[in-house]
Amino acid sequence: MELLRATLLLFRTHLPRLLFSRRAALALLIALAPALLSCVALGFDDGPEPLEVILFPTWMLLFQVVVPLTSLIMGSAVISEEIDDRTITYLFTRPFPRAALLLGRWLATALVLALILGTGAVLHTVAVELLSGENVPIEMTRPIVEISMLGGAVYSALFAALGTFQKRPMIVGLGYCFVIEGILANMPGKNQGLAIVHHLRSYVAGSSDLWDKLRDGPYQELGTPQDALSSLLTVLVIALVLGSVVVSRRQYVLTS
């Protein structure tokens, strides 16, 4: 109960600060990239079909770049921001469980990130409908919004845990995003399963027949939505547990 009370207190304290931060503003600009790209694509007379404008920017830009990058910007600051501001040692003199610092700040980060990514996904669909004059089926847009928000939670938990024992989580996180998530997820074979984006795609691809066509080519190894959801939740829990253990046991010594 003490951990829960401290977590909720830190969540309420960090949430309003995060909502109006420069990090949140930058993440929102990145989340609007698919909608802006769709506006450009549909502006040409011989441009792609509306459903193609939903499919491919979502598949490559949203899942491959927007979700991990916005999560890195927000999640890497969960603990590292307190270290950079030199306030973490002051917080740890207070009588509350150390793990609450990670859990409370991550919970606020995950909520703001869900709002940002959900808004970006919805605006992408709205932009396509307004410019093309055609309705986008709900079975195509619903899984995009759902998995964007869940993907943000998983990635942010991973990068928050990384920040508990790395001085420069942004640098390491960028390497992870572009090497593991960027290369491994697009290689044929079972190694795709080691990338989080593979499970995001698996969930969406199995959500409807409109998305299932993307299982062709290099994406034949995509799993079922149930397996994808299980894998994502497992990564989320492991990251939070590992981060909580590290932040509870590590001594943070700030140099002058």
N, C-alpha and C positions, 0 to 999 in steps of 0.2 A: 504493500500500500504506500509506503514511503517513496518507492521508486515511481509509482504511478502518479502520486501527487506532485513530485518534483518534475516529472516529465510534462505533465499538463501545465504547470506553472511556466516552465521554460518555453513551451509551445505558445502559450498566450503572450509571453513577453516578446518572442522573436517574430511572431507572425506579422504584426503591423509594421515592424521595422523592415521586414523583408519585402512586403507588398510594394513599398515605395522606394526600393533600392535601385541602384543603377544596374545591378546584376539582373533583377527581374525585368527591367526595361530592355536590356540587351537580349535576354532570352525571348522576350515577346517579339522583338524585331526578327530574330532568327525563325521563330515559329510561324511567322507570316510569309516566309519564303515560298512555300508551295502555292499559296493563294496568289502571290505576285507572279510567279512563273506561269500559272494557269491563265492569268489575265493577259500576259504577253502572248502565250501560245494561241489563245482564242481570238486575239486581235487580228490575226492574219486571215485573209479570205479563204486560203486553201489550208487552213490549220487542221489539227487532228480532231477526231470525234470527241464529244464531251466525256464519254466514258473512258477513253484513252487518257484524257487529261487528268482524270481521277486516278486511274490505275498506276501509271508509270511514275509521276512525281511522288505519289505516296510510297510506292514500292522502293524506289531508289533514293529520293531526296528526303522524305519524311523519316522513314525507318533507318536509313543508312547514315544520315547526317544530322537532321534537326533534333530528333529525340535524344541521341547520345550527346550531342554537343550542348544543347540547353541543359541537360542533366549534369554534365560536367561543370558548366559555369555555376550552376546553383549548388550542386551536391558537394563539390570540392571545398566550398567555403564553410561547411557545417562546423568543422573543428578548426581548420586552418585559419579561418578569419579571426577566431579568438586568439590563436597563437600570434598571428601578425599584429593584432591590436594590443598584444601583451596583457590581455585580461584573463587568460585561462588560469594562471596561478591564483589570482584573486578569487575567481569563482570556486576553485577547489579548496579554498579555506572555509567555504560555507558548509554547513552540516547537511549535505544531501548526497545521494549516491552519484558517483561520477558518471555512470552510464546514462543518467537522466539528461546530461548535457548533450550527448550525441542523439538520444532518442527524441528529446523534445525539439531540438533545432531541426533534426531531419524530418520530423512529422510536419512542422511548419513549412519546410522546404518542399516536401512532397505535395502538400496541399496547393501551394502557390504554383508549383510546376504543373500539377494536374489542370489547374485553371488556365494556365498559359497554353499548354499543348492541346487541351480540349477546345479552347477558343480558336487556335490556329487551324485545327482540323475542321471545325464547323465552318469557319470563314472560307476555307478552301472549297468546300462543297457549295456554299452560298455564291461564291464568285463564279463558279462554273455554271450554276443554274441561271444566274442573272445574265451572264454574257452569252450563253448558248440558247436560253429560252426553253431548255428541256429540264425535266425533273430527274434528279439523280435518285435511284432506288435506295430506300432506307437500309436494305440489307447490305448495301455496299458501304454506306457511310457510318453506320452504327459500329461495326467492328474497328474501323479506323480510330474513332474517338475513344473507344474502350481501351484498345491496346496502346494507343499513344499515352494515355494517362497511366496505365499500368507500367509501360516501359519506362516512363519518367521516374516512377517510384523505384523500380528495380535498379536502373542506372544510378540514380542519385544515392541510393543506399550503398551501392558498390563504391562510388567515388567518395562518399562520406567516410566509409570504413578505411579507404585508402589514405584519407587525410589524417587519420589518427596516428599513423606511423611514417608518413612521408612529408618532408618539409615542402616539397613542390608537387602537390598532387595534380595540378593543372598540366604540368609537363608530362608526367607519367600517364595521366589520363588521356591526353592527346595521342600519345604513342599507342595506347590501348585501342582508342577509337579508330585510328586510321590503319593500324597493322592487324589487330585481331578482328575487329568488327568490319573493317573495310576490305580486307583481303581474304581472311579465312571464311567469312560468311558467304563469299561468292565463288569459292572453289568447290568443284564437285566432290562428292564423297561424304562419309560420316563425320569428317572433321568440322563440317558446318555446325554441328550440334554444340560445339564449344563456344560459339558466338551467341550473344543474347539476341541479336537482330534475327538470327535464324528462327528463334522461337516466336518472336513477334510476327514474322512472316507466316509461320506455320499456323498460328492462331487465326490470322486473317484469311489465309488461303482455304482453310477448312470451314469458314463461316458461311459461304454461299457458293453457288455455281458460278457466279460472276467472277469471283476471285480464284476459283479452283483452276481456271485455265492457265494461271501463272505457275502451276506445278511443272510445266514443261521445261525442257532444256536443263540448265544448271540447277534448277530448283526441284528436281525429282525426289530429293531426299527429305523434303519437308514432312514434318510429323503431323499428328492430329491436334486439334485445338485443346483437347483434354491434356495430352502429354505436354504441350507447350505451356499451358497454364500452370501445370504442376512444376515444370522446370523453372519457370519464372518466379514462382512463389518460393521455391527452394533456395534459389540464389538470393532472393530478398531476405529471407530469414537468416541464412548463413552470413551474409554481409553485416546485418545488424548485430548478430550475436558476436561475430569476430570483432567488429568495431567496438562494441560495448566492453568486451574483455580487454582489448588493448588500451582503451581510454581509462579503464578502471585501474590498470596495473602500471601503466607507463608514468615515469617521472618526467614532466616537461620542464626542462631547464632553459630559461631564456637568456641568451647572451646579450651583452651590452652593445 
